Amino acid sequence: MLIRSLAELAGSPRDVDWGNGTSVRLLTASDGMGFTVCHTVVRAGTSSFLEYRSHLEACYCVSGTGEIEDAAGVVHRIGPGTLYALDHHDRHHLRADPTGDLTLISVFTPALVGTERHVLDRVEASSY
């Protein structure tokens, strides 16, 4: 059985600044579960152009508000209790409202190594 807390992982290699926020990787590939669970914070007022070419991702919002824009330009609002799933390696823009951080529980399959970071300063979508 694995038991972990955000507090014990703070400042560890599993506490990753991914570009426009932080992601505490609660489970990674080294844990042998076959998927990753992250506590992800998207910084207020940021916009991230993302695409996971090697992973599928589902995110459940626990606090804050924002939006996700799909490749067709359709914008979907995100708030507490909302789940979105990138079930086709979907290219997307993730935006946190300027009023506060957006906090998500993110699940990836296959599992992340745990050190992945985005490169957000280019025209194409950041991927891992």
C-alpha positions as CSV (number, residue, x, y, z in Angstrom):
1,M,0.0,0.0,0.0
2,L,1.2,3.5,-0.8
3,I,0.4,6.5,1.3
4,R,1.5,10.0,0.3
5,S,0.7,13.5,1.1
6,L,1.2,16.8,-0.6
7,A,3.1,18.1,2.4
8,E,5.7,15.3,2.4
9,L,6.3,15.7,-1.4
10,A,6.7,19.6,-1.2
11,G,10.2,20.5,-2.5
12,S,11.0,17.0,-3.6
13,P,11.8,15.9,-7.2
14,R,8.1,15.0,-7.5
15,D,7.1,18.7,-6.9
16,V,7.6,20.0,-10.5
17,D,7.2,23.4,-11.9
18,W,5.8,22.5,-15.4
19,G,5.8,26.0,-16.9
20,N,2.6,27.8,-15.9
21,G,2.1,26.1,-12.6
22,T,3.1,23.2,-10.4
23,S,2.4,19.5,-10.4
24,V,3.0,17.3,-7.5
25,R,3.3,13.8,-8.9
26,L,1.7,11.6,-6.3
27,L,2.1,8.4,-8.3
28,T,4.6,7.9,-11.1
29,A,5.9,5.1,-13.3
30,S,8.3,4.0,-10.5
31,D,5.4,3.2,-8.3
32,G,4.3,0.4,-10.7
33,M,0.6,1.3,-10.8
34,G,0.6,1.9,-14.6
35,F,-0.8,5.5,-14.3
36,T,0.1,8.8,-12.7
37,V,-1.9,11.0,-10.3
38,C,-0.9,14.6,-9.9
39,H,-2.1,17.6,-7.8
40,T,-1.8,20.3,-10.5
41,V,-2.0,24.0,-10.0
42,V,-2.4,26.3,-13.0
43,R,-1.3,29.8,-12.1
44,A,-3.9,32.5,-12.3
45,G,-4.1,34.3,-15.6
46,T,-1.9,31.9,-17.5
47,S,-2.6,30.2,-20.9
48,S,-0.9,27.0,-21.9
49,F,-0.9,25.4,-25.4
50,L,-0.6,21.7,-24.8
51,E,-0.9,18.3,-26.4
52,Y,0.0,14.9,-24.9
53,R,1.3,12.8,-27.8
54,S,2.4,9.9,-25.6
55,H,-0.3,10.0,-22.8
56,L,-4.0,10.3,-22.3
57,E,-5.0,12.7,-19.5
58,A,-8.1,13.3,-17.4
59,C,-8.4,16.3,-15.1
60,Y,-10.9,16.9,-12.3
61,C,-11.2,20.5,-11.0
62,V,-11.2,20.9,-7.2
63,S,-10.9,24.7,-7.0
64,G,-10.6,27.8,-9.1
65,T,-12.1,28.5,-12.5
66,G,-10.8,28.6,-16.1
67,E,-11.4,27.2,-19.5
68,I,-10.1,24.6,-22.0
69,E,-10.3,25.4,-25.7
70,D,-10.3,22.5,-28.1
71,A,-8.6,22.3,-31.5
72,A,-11.9,23.4,-33.2
73,G,-11.9,26.6,-31.1
74,V,-14.7,25.5,-28.8
75,V,-14.3,26.9,-25.3
76,H,-15.5,24.8,-22.3
77,R,-15.7,26.4,-18.8
78,I,-13.9,24.6,-15.9
79,G,-14.9,24.9,-12.3
80,P,-15.1,22.8,-9.2
81,G,-16.7,19.5,-10.0
82,T,-15.9,19.6,-13.7
83,L,-13.9,16.8,-15.4
84,Y,-12.4,16.9,-18.8
85,A,-10.6,14.0,-20.6
86,L,-8.1,14.3,-23.4
87,D,-9.0,10.9,-24.8
88,H,-7.5,11.4,-28.3
89,H,-4.2,13.2,-27.5
90,D,-6.2,16.4,-28.0
91,R,-4.3,19.6,-28.7
92,H,-5.8,22.3,-26.4
93,H,-5.3,25.6,-24.7
94,L,-5.7,25.5,-20.9
95,R,-6.4,28.9,-19.2
96,A,-6.8,29.8,-15.6
97,D,-9.0,32.8,-14.9
98,P,-7.0,35.9,-13.6
99,T,-9.0,35.8,-10.3
100,G,-7.1,32.9,-8.9
101,D,-5.3,29.6,-9.4
102,L,-7.0,26.6,-11.0
103,T,-6.4,23.4,-9.1
104,L,-6.9,20.0,-10.8
105,I,-6.4,16.4,-10.0
106,S,-4.7,15.0,-13.2
107,V,-4.5,11.4,-14.2
108,F,-2.1,10.2,-16.9
109,T,-1.8,6.9,-18.7
110,P,0.7,5.5,-19.3
111,A,2.4,6.7,-16.2
112,L,4.8,9.7,-16.3
113,V,8.4,9.3,-15.3
114,G,7.6,12.3,-13.0
115,T,10.2,14.9,-14.1
116,E,8.4,16.0,-17.3
117,R,8.1,19.7,-17.9
118,H,6.4,21.8,-20.6
119,V,8.2,24.2,-23.0
120,L,5.6,27.0,-23.5
121,D,7.7,29.6,-25.3
122,R,7.1,28.3,-28.8
123,V,4.4,28.4,-31.4
124,E,3.6,24.7,-31.4
125,A,1.9,22.8,-28.6
126,S,4.1,21.6,-25.7
127,S,4.0,17.9,-25.4
128,Y,5.4,14.9,-23.5
